[in-house]
């Protein structure tokens, strides 16, 4: 049931990216003197996702869903082992690229380390730190990894990366920017920044994905990098 719950959480976060809370575009000219951004430790899932968005098991009610969840857990464990063997961390890449993207926009970036136990924006932005910043950037990831739309030969595994983010002014807590970025959205209805996947990184099935670690990691790296760059562009 835990794996089924994680799948529902993932799908729910993707749905929320396109509806509900409206985006707040950043207006640098009226935001105030924002020079230094405090990048709060982003929140990510425990490991990369490997999702089949539509499977045969979904036609068989709860039992089918539990079987699917077990198979997904097995795929994700295998993929986690692949990433560990290559010493690769998509969250680390995302954070490094985000810092670089913000610096390219002319900001100074200070990292603010926090421990987070929920995939939600923080509710308290008072931190015991001596670092002076003008705004806080809070980022949470709905998930990252690989996803296939179905089990047909046309539904290849492609990398995916989701980030929701908001920028708050320290002086008064005003939200200066709020948006979501999704690399390879499953249901691109709008309401968020949509990034198309690079066709170089697609795999006809999970065995093919696992059989080509360099390209599998390159695809995930592309997703993490372009997502981070897109977040930086939101603050131009």
C-alpha positions in Angstrom: 0.0 0.0 0.0 2.9 2.4 0.6 4.0 2.2 -3.0 0.4 2.7 -4.2 0.3 5.8 -1.9 3.5 7.2 -3.4 2.0 6.8 -6.9 -1.1 8.6 -5.9 1.0 11.4 -4.3 3.0 11.7 -7.5 0.0 12.0 -9.7 -1.7 14.4 -7.3 1.3 16.7 -7.3 1.4 16.7 -11.1 -2.3 17.5 -11.2 -1.8 20.4 -8.7 1.0 21.8 -10.9 -1.6 22.6 -13.5 -4.6 23.8 -11.5 -5.7 25.2 -8.2 -3.2 27.7 -6.8 -2.4 30.2 -9.5 1.1 31.0 -10.6 2.6 34.3 -9.5 5.0 35.7 -12.1 8.1 37.4 -10.9 8.4 41.1 -11.5 12.0 42.1 -10.8 11.3 45.8 -11.2 8.7 45.9 -8.3 10.1 43.1 -6.1 12.4 45.4 -4.2 16.1 45.2 -3.9 16.5 41.4 -4.2 20.2 40.7 -4.5 20.8 37.7 -2.3 18.6 34.6 -2.4 18.5 32.1 0.4 18.1 28.7 -1.3 16.3 26.5 1.2 17.2 22.8 1.1 14.8 21.4 -1.5 12.6 18.4 -0.6 12.7 15.3 -2.9 11.2 11.9 -2.8 13.3 9.2 -1.2 14.5 7.8 -4.5 13.9 8.1 -8.2 10.6 7.0 -9.6 10.1 4.5 -12.4 6.5 4.7 -13.4 4.2 2.9 -15.9 1.3 5.4 -16.1 -1.0 2.8 -17.6 -0.7 -0.9 -17.0 -2.7 -4.1 -17.4 -3.0 -4.4 -13.6 -5.0 -1.2 -13.4 -7.9 -3.0 -15.0 -8.1 -5.5 -12.1 -9.0 -3.2 -9.2 -7.2 -3.1 -5.9 -5.4 -6.5 -6.4 -4.1 -5.3 -9.8 -3.0 -2.0 -8.3 -1.1 -3.8 -5.5 0.6 -6.0 -8.0 1.6 -3.0 -10.1 2.9 -1.3 -6.9 5.1 -4.3 -6.1 6.5 -4.4 -9.6 7.1 -0.7 -9.5 9.0 -1.0 -6.2 11.2 -3.7 -7.8 12.0 -1.5 -10.8 12.8 1.5 -8.5 15.1 -0.6 -6.3 17.0 -1.8 -9.4 17.2 1.7 -10.8 18.4 3.1 -7.4 21.2 0.5 -7.4 22.1 1.6 -10.9 22.4 5.2 -9.9 24.3 4.3 -6.7 26.8 2.2 -8.7 27.5 5.2 -10.9 27.6 7.6 -7.9 25.0 9.8 -9.5 22.5 12.0 -7.6 19.9 13.9 -9.6 19.0 16.1 -6.6 22.6 17.1 -6.3 22.8 18.0 -10.0 19.5 20.0 -9.8 20.8 22.0 -6.8 24.2 22.8 -8.3 22.6 23.8 -11.6 20.0 25.9 -9.8 22.7 27.8 -8.0 24.5 28.4 -11.3 21.3 29.6 -13.0 20.5 32.0 -10.2 24.0 33.4 -10.3 23.7 33.8 -14.0 20.7 36.1 -13.3 22.9 38.2 -11.1 22.0 36.9 -7.7 24.2 35.9 -4.8 23.0 32.6 -3.4 23.3 31.4 0.2 22.2 27.9 1.0 20.0 27.5 4.0 20.0 23.9 5.4 16.8 22.6 6.8 15.4 19.1 7.6 12.1 18.5 5.9 9.8 15.5 6.5 7.0 16.4 4.1 6.7 17.2 0.4 5.2 20.6 1.1 6.3 24.2 1.2 7.5 25.3 4.6 5.0 27.2 6.7 7.7 28.9 8.9 10.5 30.8 7.3 12.3 32.0 10.5 15.7 30.4 10.5 18.4 30.5 13.1 21.1 31.8 10.8 23.3 34.8 10.7 23.3 34.9 6.9 21.6 37.9 5.5 19.4 37.3 2.5 16.7 39.3 0.7 14.4 36.5 -0.3 13.9 32.8 0.3 13.5 30.3 -2.5 11.5 27.2 -1.4 11.5 24.2 -3.8 9.8 20.9 -3.5 10.0 18.0 -6.0 6.9 16.0 -6.9 9.3 13.4 -8.2 12.0 12.6 -10.8 13.1 9.5 -12.7 11.6 7.8 -15.7 8.0 7.4 -16.8 6.3 5.5 -19.6 2.8 6.3 -20.7 1.9 2.6 -21.1 3.1 -0.8 -22.0 2.9 -0.5 -25.8 6.1 -0.2 -27.9 5.3 3.4 -28.6 5.2 4.3 -24.9 8.9 4.5 -24.2 10.5 5.3 -20.9 11.5 9.0 -20.8 13.1 11.0 -18.0 10.8 13.3 -15.9 11.5 15.9 -13.3 9.0 18.0 -11.4 9.7 21.1 -9.2 7.3 23.5 -7.5 8.9 26.6 -6.2 8.1 30.0 -4.6 10.1 33.0 -3.7 9.3 35.0 -0.6 10.6 38.4 0.4 12.2 38.3 3.8 11.2 41.8 4.8 7.4 41.1 4.8 6.9 37.5 3.7 5.3 38.6 0.4 5.2 35.9 -2.3 7.2 37.3 -5.2 7.0 34.2 -7.4 5.2 30.9 -7.4 5.3 28.4 -10.2 6.0 24.8 -11.2 8.3 23.3 -13.8 7.8 19.9 -15.3 10.2 18.2 -17.6 8.2 15.7 -19.7 4.7 16.4 -18.2 2.4 13.4 -18.5 -0.7 15.6 -19.0 0.5 18.9 -20.3 -2.7 21.0 -19.8 -0.9 24.1 -18.9 -0.6 26.2 -15.8 3.0 25.4 -15.4 6.3 25.6 -17.3 6.4 22.6 -19.6 9.7 21.2 -20.9 9.7 18.7 -23.7 11.9 15.6 -23.2 15.0 15.1 -25.4 14.2 12.2 -27.8 17.8 11.1 -27.4 16.9 9.7 -24.0 14.1 7.2 -24.5 14.0 3.5 -23.9 11.5 1.0 -25.3 11.3 -0.9 -22.0 12.8 -1.1 -18.5 15.4 -3.7 -19.5 16.7 -1.4 -22.2 16.9 1.4 -19.7 18.8 -0.7 -17.2 21.1 -2.0 -19.9 22.4 1.4 -20.8 23.5 3.1 -17.6 25.4 6.0 -19.3 22.5 7.0 -21.4 20.0 6.5 -18.6 22.0 8.8 -16.4 22.5 11.3 -19.2 18.8 11.5 -19.7 18.1 12.1 -16.0 20.9 14.6 -15.9 19.3 16.5 -18.9 16.0 16.6 -17.0 17.6 17.9 -13.8 19.7 20.5 -15.5 17.0 21.9 -17.8 14.5 22.0 -14.9 17.0 24.0 -12.7 17.7 26.3 -15.6 14.0 26.9 -16.1 13.6 27.8 -12.4 16.4 30.3 -12.8 14.8 31.8 -15.8 11.6 32.4 -13.8 13.6 35.0 -11.8 15.1 36.9 -14.7 
